[in-house]
Amino acid sequence: QLQLVESGGGLVQPGGSRRLSCAASGFTLDYYGIGWFRQAPGKEREGVSCISSSNGSTYYPDSVKGRFTISRDNAKNTVYLQMNSLKPEDTAVYYCAATLIGRPGSRIKTVQDMCVMTSVYPYEYDFWGQGTQVTVSS
């Protein structure tokens, strides 16, 4: 079965840290760009961290830049999201997704596209995980 499985969510205090994991099964992540996305109640899904398959280039929106770090371990077929200095507004369900950046015919041509186009072209993403809840609260 081809799937992505997130783990690591939970309750964390403001200012705290959390690391999320996204493990692939049934396929290799080597050739895929990977992104972390989140969706809070009543809000659109937004990309918070994306990483390319080739040179490891990354993209972060201003809302998380300097606080979140995405990394990948192809040997473990896993991508991580390290979240530091967490704020209550980071509370959301976090999802990981995989897509072939720059695939012929795809509208997702860069790692930045992968993060910012999720609401416009959701069908361009090949795999989605089931999500993991992160709650930032005291």
N, C-alpha and C positions, 0 to 999 in steps of 0.2 A: 504494500500500500504506500502510495506516494503522499507524504505529508510533512508538515512542519509542526513542531510541538514546542510551545513556549513554557517556561517555568521560571520561578523566582519571584513571582508577585507576592504581595502581602501588605501589611500595615507598617508604615514607617513614620517616624516623627519628623516634623519640619526640620530641615538642616541635615537630615540623615542621608544615608546612601543605600542603594540597592543595586544588585546585579541581576539582570534578566538573561536567560539563555534561550536560544532558538535552535533546536536540533532537527536535522532533516533525516528522514528515513525513506528508503526506497529509491533515492536518487542522490547524486553528489552535488554539493553546492558550489563546486570549483568554478563553474562557468557562469554562475548567476550573480547578478547584483542583489544585495539583500538590504531590506529596509525595515526599520522599526516605525510603527505608526501607533497613534493613540486616538481614542474616541471617548470623550466625556459625555455624560447625559445631556441631550439637547444641543450638542455641538457636532460639527462636521469632523470627519476623520482627518487627521493631519499627520504628515510625515515628520518625525523628530530626529531620525538619524539614518543615513544611507551610506552604503559602501559598495564600491565597484568590485568586479571579479578580477580585473586585470592588474592594475597598479595599486589597488587598495585606496584609491582616492575616496574622500568622504565629503559629505555635505551635512550641515546642521543649520536649522533655522535659528534666528536670533534668540528665540524664546528659550533655547536650551544650550546655545553655544557657550563653551567654557565649563559646562556642568555635566553634559552627557558625552560619553565616548563609545563609539561602536568599534568592534574588532571582530576578526574572524579567525577561526582555527580550522583550516581545511582538513587537517589530519583527523580532527574529531568531528568534522562535518557539522560544525556548530558556529553560530554567531552570537556575540554577547553585546549587551548594552549596559554599560556602567553608568549609573545615575548618581550624581553627588549633589549636595546642597539642595535637596528636594524641597519643593514648595507645595502648599495645598493645591495650587492650580495645576500641578502635575498629576493630580488624581485622575485616573482614567483606566480604561481597559487598553492594554498594550498588545499589539499584534506584530508579528513579523511576516514579511512577504518576500517572495523571490521572483525575479524576472530576468530575462535575457536583455540587458541594456544594449541598444543599437541593433537589435535583430532586424533584418530587412522587413520593412513595412510597419515597424513599431513606432509609435509616437514618443516612446521613452528612449532618448538618445544619449543622455548623460546621467550621471549619478544625481545631479540636482533635479532633473526631470522626474526621476524615480520618486523623490521625496515630495515634490510639489504637485504632481499630477494625479494623485490617487483619487481625488473626488471627481476629476474631469474624465479620466479614462480608467476606471476601475477594472475593466476587462483586460487591460494590458499586463496584469500581474498573473503569473503562472500558478503560484501557490500562495495560500494564506494559512496561517496558524489559527487556532481556535481562540486565542487571546488569554491574557492573564491580568487580573485586577491588581492595580497598584493604588493604594490609598495613603495619602499623606495627611496625617492628622495627629494632634496631640491628645 
